[in-house]
Amino acid sequence: MCDGVVEWGGVLRAVEIQVSDSVSLLGTALLAGHQVRIDVVDGGAVRIAPLRQLLS
C-alpha cells in the first residue's frame, strides 16, 4: 500500500494505492455520487460523470 493524491472533479484527494502487477483498479469510495458507464468490449469506453451534473 502507498499513499497518493489524485485530482478528481477538480479537487485534489488523498487516496491509498494498492500496488499490483495487474490491470488498474479504482475503488468504489472514489466513485460515490457518480454514474459509471462501461462498454464491456475490448477497447470499450468508460464514462464517469457526477450525479449532480446528470440531474441538472
Order of alpha helices (4+ residues) and beta strands (2+ residues): beta-beta-alpha-beta-beta-alpha
